[in-house]
Amino acid sequence: MLVSMPISNFLSSGRLVMALMFAAVLAGCASPAIRGQLSYDLRPQNERTDLVWPQPPDPPRYRYIGELVGEPNFVPVEKKDVTVASAVNWLAGIFEDPDPLMMLRPQHGLVSDDGRIYVVDAGRSAVFVFDPNPPADGKSNKEGGQLIVWNGREGQVGFNAPVAIAEVWDGDLAVSDAGAAAVLRINRNGVMVSHFGEDILKRPTGLAFDKRRGLLYVADTAANDIKVYDNGGRLVDTVGGPGEDIRSLNAPTHMAFVDDHLYVSDTLNSRIQIFDEAGQRVRGFGERGITVGNMARPKGVAADGAGILYVVESYFGHLLAYNDKYEFLMGINGTGAKNDAFSLPSGVWTDKQRRVYVADMFNGRIVVFQLLDAKD
């Protein structure tokens, strides 16, 4: 078993090195941080209608906040002299970049306690960091935040096929890399701290962290089980196994750890499996079907402080909400490319403001909703 290694020993892991070197080449040069005020609603002012779910006459429970796509989310704090800047650019043969830095295939993310939003983008083999806080070299909040992209340049770690991200030990971050068949532990600057799981993991995807016990759960989709690692990158337990019976898993993907229970999207078994700290199944819910509330291909799973469990139904493109008794409450719309619809969504996560973030993968964005009322 290969445990985590310091960066000085990184070259000894040939398979991982080759995979990440290839990813770095594909990623291209890293862009400098893009600064500005973080804005969610990108619609023109005259099109900013109030989108809520469910529709009237039912009382609204969720409101559309906006979406995260990349560079367009950061509005410059100070407007430049457009006339002078345009003239200088024209004389130099430089024109505005028609292709702003955008996410391609966002899969999963999280919101840290300081408000940073981390998004794993499999299309760019990168992690996008939407930071609303002023940069370290800033003088005040008036200077806005910044967009940072970790893609393997400027001392940052490179990725091959990143899938999920979790906040782990000592404030570091863990990223599952299905292409490198490993978990990469990185710091808040995007620099590798260690890596682990090579030669054990087959296709790591979802991640969930147990803060109390300091254990990281890794969904191994190809092995049909969940592998558990400690702070040293050592495999300490395995949960589940291949099959279709009530205790087995079939292509597990995303996960969440809530109140000493692990929630697993048992994707090809079309259900959510729930395990306790000892790795014993305590229950499951969900069934195949074509009505809203059924699960054909569940992917993302998350819970908030209001006792609501969220599941992304990827095949039909719905965000499903359940209460703490796992009773279906409501769903938010189906496939499409509009503000109120998804196209092959993947991960889901929440923050302390009771916002819900959905990785709308084939629309290349994160859709953000606000929970309005947790009652009833």
Beta strands, then each sheet from edge to edge (+ up, - down):
strand 1: 34-38
strand 2: 52-53
strand 3: 62-68
strand 4: 74-75
strand 5: 106-111
strand 6: 117-121
strand 7: 126-131
strand 8: 145-150
strand 9: 162-167
strand 10: 173-177
strand 11: 182-186
strand 12: 192-196
strand 13: 204-210
strand 14: 215-220
strand 15: 225-229
strand 16: 235-239
strand 17: 252-258
strand 18: 261-266
strand 19: 271-275
strand 20: 281-285
strand 21: 298-303
strand 22: 309-313
strand 23: 318-322
strand 24: 328-332
strand 25: 348-350
strand 26: 355-360
strand 27: 365-371
sheet 1: 4+ 1- 8+ 7- 6+ 5-
sheet 2: 2+ 3- 27+ 26- 25+
sheet 3: 9+ 10- 11+ 12-
sheet 4: 13+ 14- 15+ 16-
sheet 5: 17+ 18- 19+ 20-
sheet 6: 21+ 22- 23+ 24-
end
